[in-house]
Amino acid sequence: MKVYLNNLNENWVVDRFRNDWILKNPDLYSEKAENCEIIWLISPWTWKNTPKRHLKQKKVLCSIYHLDFEKKGTSEEKEFYKRDKFVDIYHVISQHTYQDLQKLTDKPIKYLPFWIDDNLFFYMNDKDKIRGKFNIKKEDFLIGSFQRDSEGKNPKLPKLIKGPDIFFEIVNDIFLSKKNLRVILSGKRRDYLIGRLEENNIPFNYFESISIQEINELYNMLDMYIVSSRLEGGPQAILESALTKTPIISTDVGIASEVLSSDSIFDDSKSYKNATPNVDYAFEKVQKYKIDNMITQYNEMLVSLYEN
C-alpha cells in the first residue's frame, strides 16, 4: 500500500501533520500520485492541484477540518460538491465537524483527531526562568493567544470565526481589575488584535516567527490560554495547552469538549467568568492523542480503505 498526501506549503499546522506522517511512514509514502493506491487530500482546499485522472483511478481520503457555509450557494459549498464526486471516505478531527458533514454527504466519515507530539510539547517546571529568557516580569499575569486573528486579504479586519473580538473583550474586562495583565501573542496575521490592544493601552508581547521549542516555552510561562473561536477544527492549541499543563478556557468548538472539563468551557465574552481551568483533567485526557498512538490509528484507517 502506497499513500500520496497532497501538499500545501503554507507553513500552517497541517503542513506539520503531513510532515509528521511522512517521517513516521517512509515505506508507505508515495511522492507521486500516479504511484499510489490511496490519495489523501490532507489539504482539501488544494485538491485541484492533483490531476483528476488520478482522483478517478485511486481511492481518495479527504480530510475536512471545519465547514463554514453561511448560506446555500456559496463558492465554498460549490467547491465541496465538485470535490465530493472524487472522494471515497471523509476524515474529520472533531465531532462538531462530523455532525455538520453528515448533512452534506452520504459518503463514509471517519472521526479521528490529529495528534500532539509529546517530544515537542511538554510541561516545564521553571516558569520564572522562562519568563526571564523572554524579558517578562515574574509578577505579570500572562494570557496567551497563538492563533491567527486577521483576514488574509485585509489584515486589519478580524477573522471572525477565530473570535478575536471575543478574546479582546475578555482581556479588556480582565485588565480593568488586573493591571499586571500582559497578552502574549505568537503566529502570523495578528494585526487585528495588536491594533485593539494598542488602542486600549493593554500591554502585550508579540513573537511572530519563533521555533516550536520556543512556542512550548511560551505555553509554559502563561497563566492562562484562551480559545475564543466561533468555529474550529481543532484547534491544536487545546492539545498543546493540555500537554504543557497550561491553564486553558475555551468556547465549545472543535475538540474542546473532548479534552477539557465542562467547567472550562464558556459561551461568550460575558460567561467566560464562570469558566475555570482544570489542568489535571485536561492533562489526563490529552494522553491518548500523543503522536505514536494516533499515527497507529491513522494507519489503520488507511489500511481499512485500501482493503475495502
Secondary structure, 3 states (H helix, E strand, C coil): CCEEECCCCCCCHHHHHHHHHHHHCCCCECCCHHHCCEEEECCHHHHHHCCHHHHHHCEEEEEECCCCCCCCCCHHHHHHHHHHCCCCEEEECCHHHHHHHHCCCCCCEEECCCCECCCCCCCCCCHHHHHHHCCCCCCCEEEEECCCCECCCCCCCECHHHCHHHHHHHHHHHHHHCCCEEEEEECCCCHHHHHHHHHCCCCEEEECCCCHHHHHHHHHHCCEEEECCCCCCCCHHHHHHHHCCCCEEEECCCCHHHHCCHHHEECCCCHHHHCCCCHHHHHHHHHHHEHHHHHHHHHHHHHHHHHC
